[in-house]
Amino acid sequence: MLNEGIGILIVEDDPDMAELISDLVEAEGWQPFTASSAEEAARVLAERTFHLVLVDHNLPGMSGRVFAQKLRSQTDIGIVMVTAAGSAAERVLGLETAADDYVVKPFEPIELTARIKAVLRRTHPALKSERDPVQVQHEPSALLLGDWVIDLVNRRAVCKTHPSRTLTSSEFSLLEILAATPNEPVSRTTILEQLGAETDRLIDRNVDVLVLRLRRKIERNPDLPQHIKTRRGKGYILHKDPSPLPG
């Protein structure tokens, strides 16, 4: 089951909000832990393993955005920003820097839990239940994209020229979706459905930001992409190298 034994760290300096989110998390069967600052959260993360971190944008001391950036540089753990900063610029900034998703206060409980579930499905594929609608078939099982070797079975991506460079779970999930139908355009709506995202006024922009992040990593020239191209009015299309690895 998706909720069994899942630890979620809530980094929130408002005690009432932290309690509210903890109650929502516990109601889903997940295990909530709280920290009131980035510094406290870092100590808690050093002591135990979590599946996902909810981070408030406006924290005392180190901001939530900076903390998320530092966390992302160290791990691929799922990160959801929870904040009162509701402008498009703030949301896009969070997605570009570290977060897998973004929830704005005040939020509906069902929205928060839906976004947590979507990120958990992407970051921990083994947690998917039998009822999970996302079923992506891969052919071949691995492929080459420039300097990258993409293992679609074991969800690993290795950069031959920069071995330390990695893809986040959301970036890999996007790559999986595009690789399922190579050389054919995939619409933003389809991508969002596959990612399990909620639809709102910024959702198309969220896909564009995720594509931009992926291009910056796998394209030799992100401004002139050779692998992930835009098909106007159709979405995005993955052009793989002509000699795929054997499946």
ChimeraX commands (.cxc) that place a marker at each C-alpha (Angstrom):
marker #1 position 0.00,0.00,0.00 radius 0.5
marker #1 position 1.12,3.51,-0.75 radius 0.5
marker #1 position 0.82,4.76,2.84 radius 0.5
marker #1 position 2.41,1.89,4.75 radius 0.5
marker #1 position 5.44,2.82,6.88 radius 0.5
marker #1 position 6.03,6.16,5.17 radius 0.5
marker #1 position 7.85,8.84,7.16 radius 0.5
marker #1 position 7.22,12.48,6.27 radius 0.5
marker #1 position 9.18,15.37,7.75 radius 0.5
marker #1 position 7.21,18.62,8.12 radius 0.5
marker #1 position 9.44,21.70,8.30 radius 0.5
marker #1 position 7.11,24.46,9.55 radius 0.5
marker #1 position 7.69,27.20,12.13 radius 0.5
marker #1 position 3.99,27.89,12.77 radius 0.5
marker #1 position 2.93,25.40,15.50 radius 0.5
marker #1 position -0.74,25.46,14.49 radius 0.5
marker #1 position 0.05,24.84,10.82 radius 0.5
marker #1 position 2.55,22.13,11.75 radius 0.5
marker #1 position -0.11,20.40,13.86 radius 0.5
marker #1 position -2.69,20.68,11.08 radius 0.5
marker #1 position -0.39,19.15,8.50 radius 0.5
marker #1 position 0.69,16.45,10.97 radius 0.5
marker #1 position -2.95,15.52,11.50 radius 0.5
marker #1 position -3.52,15.29,7.72 radius 0.5
marker #1 position -0.42,13.17,7.27 radius 0.5
marker #1 position -1.37,10.86,10.16 radius 0.5
marker #1 position -4.93,10.53,8.84 radius 0.5
marker #1 position -3.47,9.04,5.64 radius 0.5
marker #1 position -1.58,6.45,7.66 radius 0.5
marker #1 position 1.81,8.13,7.18 radius 0.5
marker #1 position 4.21,8.90,10.03 radius 0.5
marker #1 position 4.62,12.65,10.64 radius 0.5
marker #1 position 7.70,14.26,12.16 radius 0.5
marker #1 position 8.11,17.99,12.63 radius 0.5
marker #1 position 10.93,20.55,12.71 radius 0.5
marker #1 position 10.51,24.29,13.24 radius 0.5
marker #1 position 13.61,25.38,11.30 radius 0.5
marker #1 position 15.94,24.25,8.54 radius 0.5
marker #1 position 18.69,23.68,11.07 radius 0.5
marker #1 position 16.49,21.43,13.20 radius 0.5
marker #1 position 15.31,19.60,10.09 radius 0.5
marker #1 position 18.92,18.90,9.07 radius 0.5
marker #1 position 19.55,17.31,12.46 radius 0.5
marker #1 position 16.42,15.17,12.23 radius 0.5
marker #1 position 17.30,14.05,8.69 radius 0.5
marker #1 position 20.73,12.97,9.91 radius 0.5
marker #1 position 19.10,10.69,12.49 radius 0.5
marker #1 position 16.57,8.81,10.39 radius 0.5
marker #1 position 15.37,8.17,6.86 radius 0.5
marker #1 position 12.29,9.86,5.41 radius 0.5
marker #1 position 10.30,9.33,2.24 radius 0.5
marker #1 position 9.33,12.97,1.71 radius 0.5
marker #1 position 9.90,16.44,3.17 radius 0.5
marker #1 position 7.29,19.21,3.33 radius 0.5
marker #1 position 9.09,22.56,3.57 radius 0.5
marker #1 position 7.61,25.95,4.43 radius 0.5
marker #1 position 9.05,28.74,2.27 radius 0.5
marker #1 position 9.38,31.34,5.06 radius 0.5
marker #1 position 11.42,29.74,7.83 radius 0.5
marker #1 position 13.42,31.53,10.52 radius 0.5
marker #1 position 17.13,31.58,9.76 radius 0.5
marker #1 position 17.78,29.64,6.56 radius 0.5
marker #1 position 14.83,30.03,4.19 radius 0.5
marker #1 position 12.86,27.01,3.06 radius 0.5
marker #1 position 13.96,27.53,-0.54 radius 0.5
marker #1 position 17.66,27.56,0.37 radius 0.5
marker #1 position 17.18,24.52,2.60 radius 0.5
marker #1 position 15.42,22.69,-0.23 radius 0.5
marker #1 position 18.30,23.53,-2.58 radius 0.5
marker #1 position 20.84,22.16,-0.09 radius 0.5
marker #1 position 18.73,19.07,0.48 radius 0.5
marker #1 position 18.36,18.46,-3.25 radius 0.5
marker #1 position 22.14,18.67,-3.72 radius 0.5
marker #1 position 22.54,15.82,-1.24 radius 0.5
marker #1 position 19.61,13.52,-1.95 radius 0.5
marker #1 position 16.77,12.69,-4.34 radius 0.5
marker #1 position 14.16,12.68,-1.55 radius 0.5
marker #1 position 10.75,14.05,-2.54 radius 0.5
marker #1 position 10.33,17.73,-1.68 radius 0.5
marker #1 position 7.02,19.60,-1.54 radius 0.5
marker #1 position 7.10,23.33,-0.79 radius 0.5
marker #1 position 4.21,24.56,1.39 radius 0.5
marker #1 position 3.97,28.33,1.52 radius 0.5
marker #1 position 1.82,31.43,1.56 radius 0.5
marker #1 position 3.83,32.85,-1.34 radius 0.5
marker #1 position 1.30,32.36,-4.10 radius 0.5
marker #1 position 2.75,34.33,-6.99 radius 0.5
marker #1 position 3.66,32.55,-10.22 radius 0.5
marker #1 position 7.27,33.69,-9.82 radius 0.5
marker #1 position 7.57,32.09,-6.38 radius 0.5
marker #1 position 6.10,28.80,-7.51 radius 0.5
marker #1 position 8.24,28.56,-10.62 radius 0.5
marker #1 position 11.33,29.51,-8.62 radius 0.5
marker #1 position 10.68,26.67,-6.19 radius 0.5
marker #1 position 10.25,24.14,-8.98 radius 0.5
marker #1 position 13.32,25.35,-10.85 radius 0.5
marker #1 position 15.57,25.10,-7.82 radius 0.5
marker #1 position 14.59,21.97,-5.94 radius 0.5
marker #1 position 10.96,21.16,-5.27 radius 0.5
marker #1 position 9.04,18.29,-6.85 radius 0.5
marker #1 position 5.78,20.15,-6.25 radius 0.5
marker #1 position 4.36,23.30,-4.69 radius 0.5
marker #1 position 1.27,23.83,-2.48 radius 0.5
marker #1 position 0.04,27.32,-1.56 radius 0.5
marker #1 position -1.61,28.24,1.74 radius 0.5
marker #1 position -4.48,28.19,2.35 radius 0.5
marker #1 position -4.85,24.77,0.76 radius 0.5
marker #1 position -7.55,22.14,0.70 radius 0.5
marker #1 position -6.54,19.00,2.64 radius 0.5
marker #1 position -7.36,16.82,-0.35 radius 0.5
marker #1 position -4.99,18.89,-2.53 radius 0.5
marker #1 position -2.07,18.51,-0.14 radius 0.5
marker #1 position -2.51,14.76,0.28 radius 0.5
marker #1 position -3.00,14.28,-3.49 radius 0.5
marker #1 position 0.26,16.07,-4.21 radius 0.5
marker #1 position 2.10,14.09,-1.54 radius 0.5
marker #1 position 0.82,10.85,-3.06 radius 0.5
marker #1 position 1.87,11.96,-6.56 radius 0.5
marker #1 position 5.41,12.76,-5.41 radius 0.5
marker #1 position 5.66,9.51,-3.43 radius 0.5
marker #1 position 4.65,7.54,-6.52 radius 0.5
marker #1 position 7.44,9.19,-8.48 radius 0.5
marker #1 position 10.14,9.00,-5.80 radius 0.5
marker #1 position 9.31,5.50,-4.55 radius 0.5
marker #1 position 7.93,3.39,-7.44 radius 0.5
marker #1 position 7.89,0.26,-5.26 radius 0.5
marker #1 position 5.18,1.89,-3.13 radius 0.5
marker #1 position 2.69,1.98,-6.01 radius 0.5
marker #1 position -0.47,0.05,-5.29 radius 0.5
marker #1 position -2.20,-2.29,-7.71 radius 0.5
marker #1 position -4.79,0.43,-8.35 radius 0.5
marker #1 position -2.17,2.95,-9.46 radius 0.5
marker #1 position -3.31,4.12,-12.93 radius 0.5
marker #1 position 0.20,4.99,-14.11 radius 0.5
marker #1 position 1.53,2.09,-16.14 radius 0.5
marker #1 position 4.39,3.03,-18.44 radius 0.5
marker #1 position 5.84,0.39,-20.72 radius 0.5
marker #1 position 9.43,0.79,-21.84 radius 0.5
marker #1 position 10.92,-0.33,-25.14 radius 0.5
marker #1 position 13.84,-0.68,-25.21 radius 0.5
marker #1 position 14.77,-1.14,-21.55 radius 0.5
marker #1 position 17.67,1.33,-21.84 radius 0.5
marker #1 position 18.73,4.06,-24.22 radius 0.5
marker #1 position 21.45,6.57,-24.96 radius 0.5
marker #1 position 20.88,10.30,-24.83 radius 0.5
marker #1 position 24.10,12.10,-25.64 radius 0.5
marker #1 position 26.41,11.60,-22.65 radius 0.5
marker #1 position 23.69,9.83,-20.65 radius 0.5
marker #1 position 22.91,6.13,-20.32 radius 0.5
marker #1 position 19.29,5.74,-19.22 radius 0.5
marker #1 position 18.28,2.48,-17.51 radius 0.5
marker #1 position 14.49,2.52,-17.64 radius 0.5
marker #1 position 14.07,-0.75,-15.74 radius 0.5
marker #1 position 16.12,0.10,-12.67 radius 0.5
marker #1 position 15.40,3.84,-12.91 radius 0.5
marker #1 position 19.04,4.87,-13.14 radius 0.5
marker #1 position 20.62,7.56,-15.28 radius 0.5
marker #1 position 24.40,7.78,-15.56 radius 0.5
marker #1 position 26.27,10.63,-17.19 radius 0.5
marker #1 position 29.43,9.23,-18.80 radius 0.5
marker #1 position 31.29,12.54,-18.69 radius 0.5
marker #1 position 30.08,13.71,-15.25 radius 0.5
marker #1 position 29.29,10.60,-13.11 radius 0.5
marker #1 position 28.27,12.72,-10.11 radius 0.5
marker #1 position 25.48,14.42,-12.05 radius 0.5
marker #1 position 22.09,12.85,-11.31 radius 0.5
marker #1 position 18.45,13.29,-12.25 radius 0.5
marker #1 position 15.79,14.04,-9.64 radius 0.5
marker #1 position 12.87,11.63,-9.37 radius 0.5
marker #1 position 10.53,14.04,-11.16 radius 0.5
marker #1 position 13.04,14.59,-13.97 radius 0.5
marker #1 position 13.43,10.84,-14.41 radius 0.5
marker #1 position 9.66,10.34,-14.37 radius 0.5
marker #1 position 9.30,12.91,-17.15 radius 0.5
marker #1 position 11.99,11.10,-19.13 radius 0.5
marker #1 position 10.16,7.80,-18.63 radius 0.5
marker #1 position 6.91,9.26,-19.95 radius 0.5
marker #1 position 8.58,10.67,-23.06 radius 0.5
marker #1 position 10.59,7.48,-23.62 radius 0.5
marker #1 position 7.41,5.36,-23.61 radius 0.5
marker #1 position 6.54,6.81,-27.03 radius 0.5
marker #1 position 9.83,8.00,-28.57 radius 0.5
marker #1 position 9.68,10.23,-31.63 radius 0.5
marker #1 position 6.03,10.99,-30.94 radius 0.5
marker #1 position 4.77,14.19,-29.26 radius 0.5
marker #1 position 3.36,13.94,-25.73 radius 0.5
marker #1 position 0.98,16.69,-24.66 radius 0.5
marker #1 position 1.35,18.63,-21.43 radius 0.5
marker #1 position -2.01,17.25,-20.31 radius 0.5
marker #1 position -0.80,13.68,-20.80 radius 0.5
marker #1 position 2.41,14.40,-18.94 radius 0.5
marker #1 position 0.47,15.87,-16.03 radius 0.5
marker #1 position -1.85,12.88,-15.90 radius 0.5
marker #1 position 1.10,10.47,-15.90 radius 0.5
marker #1 position 2.82,12.44,-13.16 radius 0.5
marker #1 position -0.35,12.42,-11.07 radius 0.5
marker #1 position -0.44,16.21,-10.82 radius 0.5
marker #1 position -3.48,18.29,-9.95 radius 0.5
marker #1 position -4.73,20.69,-12.61 radius 0.5
marker #1 position -4.53,24.40,-11.85 radius 0.5
marker #1 position -3.73,27.63,-13.68 radius 0.5
marker #1 position 0.03,27.14,-13.41 radius 0.5
marker #1 position 0.20,23.47,-14.23 radius 0.5
marker #1 position 1.28,23.83,-17.88 radius 0.5
marker #1 position 4.06,26.14,-16.75 radius 0.5
marker #1 position 5.13,23.50,-14.22 radius 0.5
marker #1 position 5.67,21.02,-17.06 radius 0.5
marker #1 position 7.70,23.60,-18.99 radius 0.5
marker #1 position 9.90,24.20,-15.94 radius 0.5
marker #1 position 10.47,20.47,-15.49 radius 0.5
marker #1 position 11.41,20.11,-19.16 radius 0.5
marker #1 position 13.82,23.04,-18.80 radius 0.5
marker #1 position 15.47,21.39,-15.79 radius 0.5
marker #1 position 15.86,18.10,-17.67 radius 0.5
marker #1 position 17.25,19.80,-20.77 radius 0.5
marker #1 position 19.86,21.61,-18.69 radius 0.5
marker #1 position 21.17,18.23,-17.56 radius 0.5
marker #1 position 21.00,15.98,-20.62 radius 0.5
marker #1 position 21.36,18.40,-23.53 radius 0.5
marker #1 position 24.82,19.57,-24.55 radius 0.5
marker #1 position 23.21,22.86,-25.58 radius 0.5
marker #1 position 19.87,23.34,-23.77 radius 0.5
marker #1 position 19.06,26.30,-26.04 radius 0.5
marker #1 position 19.30,24.01,-29.09 radius 0.5
marker #1 position 18.01,20.69,-27.73 radius 0.5
marker #1 position 18.68,17.56,-29.73 radius 0.5
marker #1 position 16.78,15.05,-27.60 radius 0.5
marker #1 position 13.79,16.78,-25.98 radius 0.5
marker #1 position 12.17,19.02,-28.55 radius 0.5
marker #1 position 9.03,21.13,-28.53 radius 0.5
marker #1 position 6.30,20.41,-31.08 radius 0.5
marker #1 position 4.22,23.56,-31.22 radius 0.5
marker #1 position 0.63,22.87,-30.22 radius 0.5
marker #1 position 1.43,19.19,-29.60 radius 0.5
marker #1 position 3.72,19.08,-26.56 radius 0.5
marker #1 position 7.16,17.53,-26.19 radius 0.5
marker #1 position 8.89,14.81,-28.16 radius 0.5
marker #1 position 11.90,12.64,-27.26 radius 0.5
marker #1 position 14.42,11.94,-30.00 radius 0.5
marker #1 position 16.67,9.13,-28.82 radius 0.5
marker #1 position 20.07,8.28,-30.25 radius 0.5
marker #1 position 19.87,5.98,-33.31 radius 0.5
marker #1 position 21.60,3.05,-31.56 radius 0.5
marker #1 position 19.66,2.13,-28.40 radius 0.5
marker #1 position 21.09,-0.23,-25.85 radius 0.5
marker #1 position 19.69,-3.76,-26.16 radius 0.5
marker #1 position 16.58,-4.39,-24.07 radius 0.5
marker link #1:1,2 radius 0.2
marker link #1:2,3 radius 0.2
marker link #1:3,4 radius 0.2
marker link #1:4,5 radius 0.2
marker link #1:5,6 radius 0.2
marker link #1:6,7 radius 0.2
marker link #1:7,8 radius 0.2
marker link #1:8,9 radius 0.2
marker link #1:9,10 radius 0.2
marker link #1:10,11 radius 0.2
marker link #1:11,12 radius 0.2
marker link #1:12,13 radius 0.2
marker link #1:13,14 radius 0.2
marker link #1:14,15 radius 0.2
marker link #1:15,16 radius 0.2
marker link #1:16,17 radius 0.2
marker link #1:17,18 radius 0.2
marker link #1:18,19 radius 0.2
marker link #1:19,20 radius 0.2
marker link #1:20,21 radius 0.2
marker link #1:21,22 radius 0.2
marker link #1:22,23 radius 0.2
marker link #1:23,24 radius 0.2
marker link #1:24,25 radius 0.2
marker link #1:25,26 radius 0.2
marker link #1:26,27 radius 0.2
marker link #1:27,28 radius 0.2
marker link #1:28,29 radius 0.2
marker link #1:29,30 radius 0.2
marker link #1:30,31 radius 0.2
marker link #1:31,32 radius 0.2
marker link #1:32,33 radius 0.2
marker link #1:33,34 radius 0.2
marker link #1:34,35 radius 0.2
marker link #1:35,36 radius 0.2
marker link #1:36,37 radius 0.2
marker link #1:37,38 radius 0.2
marker link #1:38,39 radius 0.2
marker link #1:39,40 radius 0.2
marker link #1:40,41 radius 0.2
marker link #1:41,42 radius 0.2
marker link #1:42,43 radius 0.2
marker link #1:43,44 radius 0.2
marker link #1:44,45 radius 0.2
marker link #1:45,46 radius 0.2
marker link #1:46,47 radius 0.2
marker link #1:47,48 radius 0.2
marker link #1:48,49 radius 0.2
marker link #1:49,50 radius 0.2
marker link #1:50,51 radius 0.2
marker link #1:51,52 radius 0.2
marker link #1:52,53 radius 0.2
marker link #1:53,54 radius 0.2
marker link #1:54,55 radius 0.2
marker link #1:55,56 radius 0.2
marker link #1:56,57 radius 0.2
marker link #1:57,58 radius 0.2
marker link #1:58,59 radius 0.2
marker link #1:59,60 radius 0.2
marker link #1:60,61 radius 0.2
marker link #1:61,62 radius 0.2
marker link #1:62,63 radius 0.2
marker link #1:63,64 radius 0.2
marker link #1:64,65 radius 0.2
marker link #1:65,66 radius 0.2
marker link #1:66,67 radius 0.2
marker link #1:67,68 radius 0.2
marker link #1:68,69 radius 0.2
marker link #1:69,70 radius 0.2
marker link #1:70,71 radius 0.2
marker link #1:71,72 radius 0.2
marker link #1:72,73 radius 0.2
marker link #1:73,74 radius 0.2
marker link #1:74,75 radius 0.2
marker link #1:75,76 radius 0.2
marker link #1:76,77 radius 0.2
marker link #1:77,78 radius 0.2
marker link #1:78,79 radius 0.2
marker link #1:79,80 radius 0.2
marker link #1:80,81 radius 0.2
marker link #1:81,82 radius 0.2
marker link #1:82,83 radius 0.2
marker link #1:83,84 radius 0.2
marker link #1:84,85 radius 0.2
marker link #1:85,86 radius 0.2
marker link #1:86,87 radius 0.2
marker link #1:87,88 radius 0.2
marker link #1:88,89 radius 0.2
marker link #1:89,90 radius 0.2
marker link #1:90,91 radius 0.2
marker link #1:91,92 radius 0.2
marker link #1:92,93 radius 0.2
marker link #1:93,94 radius 0.2
marker link #1:94,95 radius 0.2
marker link #1:95,96 radius 0.2
marker link #1:96,97 radius 0.2
marker link #1:97,98 radius 0.2
marker link #1:98,99 radius 0.2
marker link #1:99,100 radius 0.2
marker link #1:100,101 radius 0.2
marker link #1:101,102 radius 0.2
marker link #1:102,103 radius 0.2
marker link #1:103,104 radius 0.2
marker link #1:104,105 radius 0.2
marker link #1:105,106 radius 0.2
marker link #1:106,107 radius 0.2
marker link #1:107,108 radius 0.2
marker link #1:108,109 radius 0.2
marker link #1:109,110 radius 0.2
marker link #1:110,111 radius 0.2
marker link #1:111,112 radius 0.2
marker link #1:112,113 radius 0.2
marker link #1:113,114 radius 0.2
marker link #1:114,115 radius 0.2
marker link #1:115,116 radius 0.2
marker link #1:116,117 radius 0.2
marker link #1:117,118 radius 0.2
marker link #1:118,119 radius 0.2
marker link #1:119,120 radius 0.2
marker link #1:120,121 radius 0.2
marker link #1:121,122 radius 0.2
marker link #1:122,123 radius 0.2
marker link #1:123,124 radius 0.2
marker link #1:124,125 radius 0.2
marker link #1:125,126 radius 0.2
marker link #1:126,127 radius 0.2
marker link #1:127,128 radius 0.2
marker link #1:128,129 radius 0.2
marker link #1:129,130 radius 0.2
marker link #1:130,131 radius 0.2
marker link #1:131,132 radius 0.2
marker link #1:132,133 radius 0.2
marker link #1:133,134 radius 0.2
marker link #1:134,135 radius 0.2
marker link #1:135,136 radius 0.2
marker link #1:136,137 radius 0.2
marker link #1:137,138 radius 0.2
marker link #1:138,139 radius 0.2
marker link #1:139,140 radius 0.2
marker link #1:140,141 radius 0.2
marker link #1:141,142 radius 0.2
marker link #1:142,143 radius 0.2
marker link #1:143,144 radius 0.2
marker link #1:144,145 radius 0.2
marker link #1:145,146 radius 0.2
marker link #1:146,147 radius 0.2
marker link #1:147,148 radius 0.2
marker link #1:148,149 radius 0.2
marker link #1:149,150 radius 0.2
marker link #1:150,151 radius 0.2
marker link #1:151,152 radius 0.2
marker link #1:152,153 radius 0.2
marker link #1:153,154 radius 0.2
marker link #1:154,155 radius 0.2
marker link #1:155,156 radius 0.2
marker link #1:156,157 radius 0.2
marker link #1:157,158 radius 0.2
marker link #1:158,159 radius 0.2
marker link #1:159,160 radius 0.2
marker link #1:160,161 radius 0.2
marker link #1:161,162 radius 0.2
marker link #1:162,163 radius 0.2
marker link #1:163,164 radius 0.2
marker link #1:164,165 radius 0.2
marker link #1:165,166 radius 0.2
marker link #1:166,167 radius 0.2
marker link #1:167,168 radius 0.2
marker link #1:168,169 radius 0.2
marker link #1:169,170 radius 0.2
marker link #1:170,171 radius 0.2
marker link #1:171,172 radius 0.2
marker link #1:172,173 radius 0.2
marker link #1:173,174 radius 0.2
marker link #1:174,175 radius 0.2
marker link #1:175,176 radius 0.2
marker link #1:176,177 radius 0.2
marker link #1:177,178 radius 0.2
marker link #1:178,179 radius 0.2
marker link #1:179,180 radius 0.2
marker link #1:180,181 radius 0.2
marker link #1:181,182 radius 0.2
marker link #1:182,183 radius 0.2
marker link #1:183,184 radius 0.2
marker link #1:184,185 radius 0.2
marker link #1:185,186 radius 0.2
marker link #1:186,187 radius 0.2
marker link #1:187,188 radius 0.2
marker link #1:188,189 radius 0.2
marker link #1:189,190 radius 0.2
marker link #1:190,191 radius 0.2
marker link #1:191,192 radius 0.2
marker link #1:192,193 radius 0.2
marker link #1:193,194 radius 0.2
marker link #1:194,195 radius 0.2
marker link #1:195,196 radius 0.2
marker link #1:196,197 radius 0.2
marker link #1:197,198 radius 0.2
marker link #1:198,199 radius 0.2
marker link #1:199,200 radius 0.2
marker link #1:200,201 radius 0.2
marker link #1:201,202 radius 0.2
marker link #1:202,203 radius 0.2
marker link #1:203,204 radius 0.2
marker link #1:204,205 radius 0.2
marker link #1:205,206 radius 0.2
marker link #1:206,207 radius 0.2
marker link #1:207,208 radius 0.2
marker link #1:208,209 radius 0.2
marker link #1:209,210 radius 0.2
marker link #1:210,211 radius 0.2
marker link #1:211,212 radius 0.2
marker link #1:212,213 radius 0.2
marker link #1:213,214 radius 0.2
marker link #1:214,215 radius 0.2
marker link #1:215,216 radius 0.2
marker link #1:216,217 radius 0.2
marker link #1:217,218 radius 0.2
marker link #1:218,219 radius 0.2
marker link #1:219,220 radius 0.2
marker link #1:220,221 radius 0.2
marker link #1:221,222 radius 0.2
marker link #1:222,223 radius 0.2
marker link #1:223,224 radius 0.2
marker link #1:224,225 radius 0.2
marker link #1:225,226 radius 0.2
marker link #1:226,227 radius 0.2
marker link #1:227,228 radius 0.2
marker link #1:228,229 radius 0.2
marker link #1:229,230 radius 0.2
marker link #1:230,231 radius 0.2
marker link #1:231,232 radius 0.2
marker link #1:232,233 radius 0.2
marker link #1:233,234 radius 0.2
marker link #1:234,235 radius 0.2
marker link #1:235,236 radius 0.2
marker link #1:236,237 radius 0.2
marker link #1:237,238 radius 0.2
marker link #1:238,239 radius 0.2
marker link #1:239,240 radius 0.2
marker link #1:240,241 radius 0.2
marker link #1:241,242 radius 0.2
marker link #1:242,243 radius 0.2
marker link #1:243,244 radius 0.2
marker link #1:244,245 radius 0.2
marker link #1:245,246 radius 0.2
marker link #1:246,247 radius 0.2
view
